[in-house]
Amino acid sequence: MLAKKTSKNQITLPKEIVSSFRDAEYFDVAIDGNSIRLTPVRITVAGSPLEKIRDKIEKLGLADKDVSEAVRWARRQRKA
């Protein structure tokens, strides 16, 4: 599927894609190699437990890749 970038740097996502994420209003946008990755996110209230975790991750200097690897490691441990 193709999506065209407008002069205002906007991209309209194809209906077939968006229909898979009906509850998502916001997406985290990241560069993944030579691709753009969109991940649906939920907005939380500042000071919530999730916000505190994100602050700690930032203070530790962890990147998305580090968190992804930790999640994969934890899931492997759970299967074993």
MISE-561034 format. One record per atom (N, C-alpha, C): atom name; x, y, z. Coordinates in nm, 2 decimals, always signed. Example, Ala and Ser with C-alpha at 12.3 -4.5 7.8 and 13.67 -1.06 7.14 Angstrom:
BEGIN
BAFI atome     xx     yy     zz
BAFI     N  +1.32  -0.57  +0.78
BAFI    CA  +1.23  -0.45  +0.78
BAFI     C  +1.32  -0.33  +0.78
BAFI     N  +1.28  -0.22  +0.71
BAFI    CA  +1.37  -0.11  +0.71
BAFI     C  +1.29  +0.00  +0.79
! end
This chain:
BEGIN
BAFI atome     xx     yy     zz
BAFI     N  +0.08  -0.12  +0.00
BAFI    CA  +0.00  +0.00  +0.00
BAFI     C  +0.09  +0.12  +0.00
BAFI     N  +0.04  +0.22  -0.07
BAFI    CA  +0.12  +0.35  -0.08
BAFI     C  +0.05  +0.46  +0.00
BAFI     N  +0.13  +0.54  +0.06
BAFI    CA  +0.07  +0.66  +0.13
BAFI     C  +0.16  +0.78  +0.09
BAFI     N  +0.10  +0.89  +0.05
BAFI    CA  +0.17  +1.00  +0.00
BAFI     C  +0.19  +1.11  +0.11
BAFI     N  +0.31  +1.16  +0.12
BAFI    CA  +0.34  +1.27  +0.22
BAFI     C  +0.30  +1.40  +0.15
BAFI     N  +0.22  +1.48  +0.22
BAFI    CA  +0.18  +1.61  +0.17
BAFI     C  +0.28  +1.72  +0.19
BAFI     N  +0.26  +1.83  +0.14
BAFI    CA  +0.35  +1.95  +0.15
BAFI     C  +0.36  +1.99  +0.30
BAFI     N  +0.26  +1.95  +0.38
BAFI    CA  +0.27  +1.98  +0.52
BAFI     C  +0.32  +1.87  +0.61
BAFI     N  +0.39  +1.77  +0.54
BAFI    CA  +0.45  +1.66  +0.61
BAFI     C  +0.35  +1.57  +0.68
BAFI     N  +0.23  +1.56  +0.62
BAFI    CA  +0.13  +1.47  +0.67
BAFI     C  +0.11  +1.35  +0.58
BAFI     N  +0.08  +1.24  +0.65
BAFI    CA  +0.06  +1.11  +0.57
BAFI     C  -0.08  +1.06  +0.62
BAFI     N  -0.16  +1.02  +0.52
BAFI    CA  -0.29  +0.96  +0.55
BAFI     C  -0.27  +0.81  +0.55
BAFI     N  -0.30  +0.74  +0.66
BAFI    CA  -0.29  +0.60  +0.66
BAFI     C  -0.40  +0.53  +0.59
BAFI     N  -0.38  +0.42  +0.52
BAFI    CA  -0.48  +0.35  +0.45
BAFI     C  -0.59  +0.30  +0.54
BAFI     N  -0.71  +0.30  +0.50
BAFI    CA  -0.82  +0.25  +0.58
BAFI     C  -0.80  +0.11  +0.63
BAFI     N  -0.75  +0.02  +0.55
BAFI    CA  -0.72  -0.12  +0.59
BAFI     C  -0.63  -0.13  +0.70
BAFI     N  -0.53  -0.04  +0.71
BAFI    CA  -0.44  -0.04  +0.83
BAFI     C  -0.50  +0.02  +0.95
BAFI     N  -0.57  +0.13  +0.94
BAFI    CA  -0.63  +0.20  +1.05
BAFI     C  -0.74  +0.12  +1.12
BAFI     N  -0.81  +0.04  +1.04
BAFI    CA  -0.92  -0.04  +1.09
BAFI     C  -0.87  -0.15  +1.19
BAFI     N  -0.74  -0.18  +1.18
BAFI    CA  -0.68  -0.27  +1.28
BAFI     C  -0.65  -0.21  +1.41
BAFI     N  -0.66  -0.08  +1.42
BAFI    CA  -0.62  -0.01  +1.54
BAFI     C  -0.73  +0.09  +1.58
BAFI     N  -0.86  +0.05  +1.59
BAFI    CA  -0.97  +0.13  +1.61
BAFI     C  -0.96  +0.21  +1.74
BAFI     N  -0.91  +0.16  +1.84
BAFI    CA  -0.90  +0.23  +1.97
BAFI     C  -0.78  +0.32  +1.98
BAFI     N  -0.69  +0.32  +1.89
BAFI    CA  -0.57  +0.40  +1.90
BAFI     C  -0.60  +0.54  +1.84
BAFI     N  -0.57  +0.64  +1.92
BAFI    CA  -0.58  +0.78  +1.87
BAFI     C  -0.44  +0.84  +1.85
BAFI     N  -0.34  +0.79  +1.93
BAFI    CA  -0.20  +0.84  +1.92
BAFI     C  -0.11  +0.72  +1.89
BAFI     N  +0.00  +0.76  +1.82
BAFI    CA  +0.10  +0.66  +1.78
BAFI     C  +0.24  +0.71  +1.81
BAFI     N  +0.32  +0.63  +1.86
BAFI    CA  +0.46  +0.66  +1.88
BAFI     C  +0.53  +0.64  +1.74
BAFI     N  +0.61  +0.74  +1.70
BAFI    CA  +0.67  +0.73  +1.57
BAFI     C  +0.82  +0.72  +1.59
BAFI     N  +0.88  +0.62  +1.53
BAFI    CA  +1.02  +0.59  +1.54
BAFI     C  +1.08  +0.55  +1.41
BAFI     N  +1.21  +0.57  +1.40
BAFI    CA  +1.29  +0.52  +1.28
BAFI     C  +1.34  +0.38  +1.32
BAFI     N  +1.32  +0.29  +1.23
BAFI    CA  +1.36  +0.15  +1.25
BAFI     C  +1.44  +0.11  +1.12
BAFI     N  +1.57  +0.14  +1.13
BAFI    CA  +1.65  +0.11  +1.01
BAFI     C  +1.62  +0.21  +0.90
BAFI     N  +1.56  +0.16  +0.79
BAFI    CA  +1.52  +0.25  +0.68
BAFI     C  +1.37  +0.25  +0.67
BAFI     N  +1.30  +0.23  +0.79
BAFI    CA  +1.16  +0.23  +0.79
BAFI     C  +1.11  +0.32  +0.90
BAFI     N  +0.98  +0.36  +0.89
BAFI    CA  +0.91  +0.44  +0.99
BAFI     C  +0.82  +0.34  +1.07
BAFI     N  +0.84  +0.33  +1.20
BAFI    CA  +0.75  +0.24  +1.28
BAFI     C  +0.65  +0.32  +1.36
BAFI     N  +0.52  +0.28  +1.35
BAFI    CA  +0.42  +0.35  +1.43
BAFI     C  +0.37  +0.24  +1.53
BAFI     N  +0.37  +0.29  +1.65
BAFI    CA  +0.32  +0.20  +1.76
BAFI     C  +0.21  +0.27  +1.83
BAFI     N  +0.09  +0.20  +1.84
BAFI    CA  -0.02  +0.27  +1.91
BAFI     C  +0.01  +0.29  +2.06
BAFI     N  -0.02  +0.40  +2.12
BAFI    CA  +0.00  +0.43  +2.26
BAFI     C  -0.12  +0.49  +2.32
BAFI     N  -0.13  +0.47  +2.46
BAFI    CA  -0.23  +0.53  +2.54
BAFI     C  -0.17  +0.65  +2.61
BAFI     N  -0.24  +0.76  +2.61
BAFI    CA  -0.19  +0.88  +2.69
BAFI     C  -0.23  +0.86  +2.84
BAFI     N  -0.13  +0.88  +2.93
BAFI    CA  -0.16  +0.86  +3.07
BAFI     C  -0.14  +1.00  +3.14
BAFI     N  -0.20  +1.01  +3.26
BAFI    CA  -0.19  +1.13  +3.34
BAFI     C  -0.05  +1.14  +3.39
BAFI     N  +0.00  +1.26  +3.39
BAFI    CA  +0.13  +1.29  +3.45
BAFI     C  +0.14  +1.25  +3.59
BAFI     N  +0.24  +1.18  +3.64
BAFI    CA  +0.26  +1.14  +3.77
BAFI     C  +0.21  +1.00  +3.79
BAFI     N  +0.15  +0.94  +3.69
BAFI    CA  +0.10  +0.80  +3.70
BAFI     C  +0.22  +0.71  +3.71
BAFI     N  +0.20  +0.58  +3.75
BAFI    CA  +0.31  +0.49  +3.76
BAFI     C  +0.38  +0.47  +3.63
BAFI     N  +0.31  +0.47  +3.51
BAFI    CA  +0.38  +0.46  +3.38
BAFI     C  +0.47  +0.58  +3.36
BAFI     N  +0.42  +0.69  +3.39
BAFI    CA  +0.50  +0.81  +3.37
BAFI     C  +0.63  +0.81  +3.46
BAFI     N  +0.62  +0.75  +3.58
BAFI    CA  +0.74  +0.74  +3.66
BAFI     C  +0.84  +0.64  +3.60
BAFI     N  +0.79  +0.53  +3.54
BAFI    CA  +0.87  +0.43  +3.48
BAFI     C  +0.94  +0.50  +3.36
BAFI     N  +0.87  +0.57  +3.28
BAFI    CA  +0.93  +0.64  +3.16
BAFI     C  +1.04  +0.74  +3.21
BAFI     N  +1.02  +0.81  +3.31
BAFI    CA  +1.12  +0.90  +3.37
BAFI     C  +1.24  +0.83  +3.41
BAFI     N  +1.22  +0.71  +3.48
BAFI    CA  +1.34  +0.63  +3.52
BAFI     C  +1.42  +0.58  +3.40
BAFI     N  +1.35  +0.53  +3.30
BAFI    CA  +1.41  +0.48  +3.18
BAFI     C  +1.50  +0.59  +3.12
BAFI     N  +1.44  +0.71  +3.11
BAFI    CA  +1.51  +0.83  +3.05
BAFI     C  +1.64  +0.86  +3.13
BAFI     N  +1.62  +0.86  +3.27
BAFI    CA  +1.73  +0.90  +3.35
BAFI     C  +1.85  +0.80  +3.34
BAFI     N  +1.81  +0.67  +3.32
BAFI    CA  +1.91  +0.56  +3.30
BAFI     C  +1.98  +0.57  +3.17
BAFI     N  +1.92  +0.64  +3.08
BAFI    CA  +1.98  +0.65  +2.94
BAFI     C  +1.95  +0.53  +2.85
BAFI     N  +1.84  +0.46  +2.88
BAFI    CA  +1.80  +0.35  +2.81
BAFI     C  +1.73  +0.39  +2.68
BAFI     N  +1.76  +0.32  +2.57
BAFI    CA  +1.69  +0.35  +2.44
BAFI     C  +1.58  +0.25  +2.42
BAFI     N  +1.50  +0.27  +2.32
BAFI    CA  +1.39  +0.18  +2.28
BAFI     C  +1.44  +0.04  +2.26
BAFI     N  +1.56  +0.03  +2.20
BAFI    CA  +1.62  -0.10  +2.17
BAFI     C  +1.65  -0.18  +2.30
BAFI     N  +1.70  -0.11  +2.40
BAFI    CA  +1.73  -0.17  +2.53
BAFI     C  +1.60  -0.22  +2.59
BAFI     N  +1.50  -0.15  +2.59
BAFI    CA  +1.37  -0.19  +2.65
BAFI     C  +1.31  -0.31  +2.57
BAFI     N  +1.32  -0.30  +2.44
BAFI    CA  +1.27  -0.42  +2.36
BAFI     C  +1.35  -0.54  +2.39
BAFI     N  +1.48  -0.53  +2.40
BAFI    CA  +1.56  -0.65  +2.43
BAFI     C  +1.53  -0.70  +2.57
BAFI     N  +1.50  -0.62  +2.67
BAFI    CA  +1.47  -0.66  +2.80
BAFI     C  +1.33  -0.73  +2.80
BAFI     N  +1.24  -0.68  +2.72
BAFI    CA  +1.11  -0.75  +2.71
BAFI     C  +1.12  -0.89  +2.65
BAFI     N  +1.20  -0.90  +2.54
BAFI    CA  +1.23  -1.03  +2.48
BAFI     C  +1.29  -1.13  +2.58
BAFI     N  +1.39  -1.08  +2.66
BAFI    CA  +1.46  -1.16  +2.76
BAFI     C  +1.35  -1.21  +2.86
BAFI     N  +1.27  -1.12  +2.91
BAFI    CA  +1.17  -1.16  +3.01
BAFI     C  +1.07  -1.26  +2.96
BAFI     N  +1.03  -1.24  +2.83
BAFI    CA  +0.94  -1.34  +2.78
BAFI     C  +1.00  -1.48  +2.76
BAFI     N  +1.13  -1.48  +2.72
BAFI    CA  +1.20  -1.61  +2.71
BAFI     C  +1.21  -1.68  +2.85
BAFI     N  +1.23  -1.60  +2.95
BAFI    CA  +1.24  -1.65  +3.09
BAFI     C  +1.11  -1.71  +3.13
BAFI     N  +1.00  -1.65  +3.09
BAFI    CA  +0.87  -1.69  +3.13
BAFI     C  +0.83  -1.83  +3.06
BAFI     N  +0.88  -1.84  +2.94
BAFI    CA  +0.85  -1.97  +2.86
BAFI     C  +0.93  -2.09  +2.92
BAFI     N  +1.05  -2.06  +2.97
BAFI    CA  +1.14  -2.16  +3.02
BAFI     C  +1.09  -2.23  +3.15
! end
